[in-house]
Amino acid sequence: DGGITQSPKYLFRKEGQNVTLSCEQNLNHDAMYWYRQDPGQGLRLIYYSQIVNDFQKGDIAEGYSVSREKKESFPLTVTSAQKNPTAFYLCASRAGVDYGYTFGSGTRLTVV
Amino acid sequence: GENVEQHPSTLSVQEGDSAVIKCTYSDSASNYFPWYKQELGKGPQLIIDIRSNVGEKKDQRIAVTLNKTAKHFSLHITETQPEDSAVYFCAARNYGGSQGNLIFGKGTKLSVKP
């Protein structure tokens, strides 16, 4: 079955460490997105990519980095520069401009 | 750019009652309006969407209405059930500088009491 897979489901990070969240899709979608969700809050856009080897900053890109070397993969790195990284991270993809997003099941990151 | 306002932020109804969530948008060029349901600890799932050439769309107990003149759209859930309890997000597509990305409302937490 086609879908979008995020891993791991839960991730713990020590302060000062970088961590990478995985997002893989087999839907052949061109565009991919990363969102951050804090408790009781909406979805805030971190980064997005419309095509391979190209990506743009969203509203809260500081302290995060991404790459898009393959169409299927859009990993997000949470760097030590992100001062408050504890949150629920959602990856999404889109087939084309006339369609909505398909979301993954999320990764919950906790700084310990 | 586009801005989407969603109300109410929380909504509590008795099982069997109807629930209505409203959203307004600012960009008159927006033409695609999806609704997502997010259950606790999961990613949002698309439940219904509407395009600007249609005024209303129904799917079983769920319906969405669009008023382009007033720039608002609403989600209607009839005969609510406990499994409808979730956070609901509306969104609008902006064809401007964000390359057709969806702009989301801040969400409505719906609680259906048995």
Chai-1 contact restraints between the chains, C-beta under 6 A:
chainA,res_idxA,chainB,res_idxB,connection_type,confidence,min_distance_angstrom,max_distance_angstrom,comment,restraint_id
A,G42,B,F104,contact,1.0,0.0,6.0,A-B,restraint_1
A,G42,B,K106,contact,1.0,0.0,6.0,A-B,restraint_2
A,G42,B,G107,contact,1.0,0.0,6.0,A-B,restraint_3
A,L43,B,F104,contact,1.0,0.0,6.0,A-B,restraint_4
A,Q50,B,Q99,contact,1.0,0.0,6.0,A-B,restraint_5
A,L90,B,G43,contact,1.0,0.0,6.0,A-B,restraint_6
A,V97,B,G100,contact,1.0,0.0,6.0,A-B,restraint_7
A,G100,B,P34,contact,1.0,0.0,6.0,A-B,restraint_8
A,G100,B,L46,contact,1.0,0.0,6.0,A-B,restraint_9
A,G100,B,D49,contact,1.0,0.0,6.0,A-B,restraint_10
A,F103,B,G43,contact,1.0,0.0,6.0,A-B,restraint_11
A,F103,B,P44,contact,1.0,0.0,6.0,A-B,restraint_12
A,G104,B,G43,contact,1.0,0.0,6.0,A-B,restraint_13
A,S105,B,K42,contact,1.0,0.0,6.0,A-B,restraint_14
A,S105,B,G43,contact,1.0,0.0,6.0,A-B,restraint_15
A,G106,B,G43,contact,1.0,0.0,6.0,A-B,restraint_16
